[in-house]
Amino acid sequence: MRNVSQESLDNALKHYESGAYARTDSQSNLGSLNDLVQCYKHSIESEGGLAHCDLTHIILSINEMPQRKLQWSNAWDVTLLKLTSR
């Protein structure tokens, strides 16, 4: 993943072997996630649906999209910063 070693990725993910569902404590964050869902839906539908779209391209494009919650940075840059600052 974008100039990050496999070891760094493995270290970052080792704490996420299980998950849980819980009520959100931030309606603002929930709204941001809903906005991302709408971006995915629109991109998939505009490319002819899930059976016809290039999902990898869509994911990469949305990850490059600036986000206000990330101080107008994008998901790639924030993730890279967190992974390389360990």
Secondary structure, 3 states (H helix, E strand, C coil): CCCCCHHHHHHHHCCCCCCCCCCCCCHHHHHHHHHHHHHHHHHHHHCCCCCCCCHHHHHHHHHCCCEHHHCCECHHHHHHHHHHCC
